[in-house]
Amino acid sequence: MQLQTGDLIFVGVTDTDDFSQRIAASTHHETAVDYTHIGLVEKTTATLFVLHASPETGSTREPLATFLNRQTGVADVYRPTISNAPWPAILQNAKAMLGQPYNWSFIKSRPGYYCSEYIMNAFQPAQIFTEAPMTFGPNNSILPGWLDYYADLGLTVPNGLANSPHLDYLGRLNDVNAVDAW
């Protein structure tokens, strides 16, 4: 598989911690993989990088190998299906957010970014993602663990990103050695 700038890497859950399981339960995807994280690929002449926001690093840009080594779940690659994508503007947006903390509240008006918020903001020039009420559970429900999580933060449950029809599934990326030369 040849990765290119703009590809998105969705990471599936294997962590057993409560926080990861809560995210997985609320983000069930039609591929039957429950994703808990997402990053944006940047291809340079020398290296593939992933730009993303994570609890461990905040908003960061790191080599693909470092990103994959940090993950415990499967990594699925999706490519945006947008013609004439404004990649320079998308990358400029993504890089402008680097160095910010992780947004543990998942509320856009709070400091920092959570992973899907980071991606949505980066892709704003392409306008391929839309917001929808975040239900944090099946059948438009809010799972009890999320109610408790936000009650502990003293906040109400926020809105989130809906699945975009503008993404094509490319396949599973098991490790950096599986990526064709770029």
Solvent accessible surface area in square Angstrom, and as a share of the most:
residue,aa,sasa,rsa
1,M,60,0.27
2,Q,113,0.50
3,L,2,0.01
4,Q,75,0.33
5,T,28,0.16
6,G,1,0.01
7,D,0,0.00
8,L,0,0.00
9,I,0,0.00
10,F,34,0.14
11,V,5,0.03
12,G,2,0.02
13,V,37,0.21
14,T,78,0.45
15,D,53,0.28
16,T,125,0.73
17,D,71,0.37
18,D,89,0.46
19,F,39,0.16
20,S,15,0.10
21,Q,77,0.34
22,R,43,0.16
23,I,25,0.13
24,A,3,0.03
25,A,48,0.37
26,S,28,0.18
27,T,59,0.34
28,H,119,0.53
29,H,25,0.11
30,E,158,0.71
31,T,53,0.31
32,A,79,0.62
33,V,29,0.16
34,D,38,0.20
35,Y,13,0.05
36,T,27,0.16
37,H,19,0.09
38,I,13,0.07
39,G,0,0.00
40,L,0,0.00
41,V,1,0.00
42,E,11,0.05
43,K,79,0.33
44,T,42,0.24
45,T,146,0.85
46,A,82,0.64
47,T,39,0.23
48,L,3,0.01
49,F,35,0.15
50,V,0,0.00
51,L,0,0.00
52,H,0,0.00
53,A,0,0.00
54,S,4,0.02
55,P,50,0.31
56,E,124,0.56
57,T,53,0.31
58,G,7,0.07
59,S,4,0.02
60,T,29,0.17
61,R,88,0.32
62,E,11,0.05
63,P,56,0.35
64,L,3,0.01
65,A,38,0.29
66,T,56,0.32
67,F,0,0.00
68,L,22,0.11
69,N,129,0.66
70,R,92,0.34
71,Q,35,0.15
72,T,92,0.54
73,G,17,0.16
74,V,52,0.30
75,A,4,0.03
76,D,1,0.00
77,V,0,0.00
78,Y,12,0.05
79,R,59,0.22
80,P,10,0.06
81,T,66,0.39
82,I,36,0.18
83,S,102,0.66
84,N,148,0.76
85,A,18,0.14
86,P,45,0.29
87,W,63,0.22
88,P,110,0.69
89,A,36,0.28
90,I,0,0.00
91,L,28,0.14
92,Q,130,0.58
93,N,45,0.23
94,A,0,0.00
95,K,84,0.35
96,A,82,0.64
97,M,13,0.06
98,L,54,0.27
99,G,70,0.67
100,Q,78,0.35
101,P,76,0.48
102,Y,22,0.08
103,N,3,0.02
104,W,117,0.41
105,S,9,0.06
106,F,15,0.06
107,I,36,0.18
108,K,93,0.39
109,S,104,0.67
110,R,109,0.40
111,P,107,0.67
112,G,10,0.09
113,Y,46,0.17
114,Y,8,0.03
115,C,18,0.11
116,S,29,0.19
117,E,8,0.03
118,Y,0,0.00
119,I,1,0.01
120,M,35,0.16
121,N,45,0.23
122,A,0,0.00
123,F,2,0.01
124,Q,105,0.47
125,P,47,0.29
126,A,21,0.16
127,Q,139,0.62
128,I,10,0.05
129,F,24,0.10
130,T,95,0.55
131,E,79,0.35
132,A,36,0.28
133,P,106,0.67
134,M,47,0.21
135,T,36,0.21
136,F,7,0.03
137,G,10,0.10
138,P,80,0.50
139,N,148,0.76
140,N,131,0.67
141,S,45,0.29
142,I,66,0.34
143,L,44,0.22
144,P,96,0.60
145,G,25,0.24
146,W,1,0.00
147,L,90,0.45
148,D,90,0.47
149,Y,35,0.13
150,Y,2,0.01
151,A,74,0.57
152,D,128,0.66
153,L,75,0.37
154,G,65,0.63
155,L,40,0.20
156,T,114,0.66
157,V,37,0.21
158,P,15,0.10
159,N,90,0.46
160,G,4,0.04
161,L,49,0.24
162,A,37,0.29
163,N,107,0.55
164,S,19,0.12
165,P,120,0.76
166,H,71,0.32
167,L,32,0.16
168,D,76,0.39
169,Y,105,0.40
170,L,68,0.34
171,G,13,0.12
172,R,96,0.35
173,L,3,0.01
174,N,118,0.61
175,D,64,0.33
176,V,49,0.28
177,N,136,0.70
178,A,54,0.42
179,V,14,0.08
180,D,68,0.35
181,A,86,0.67
182,W,113,0.40
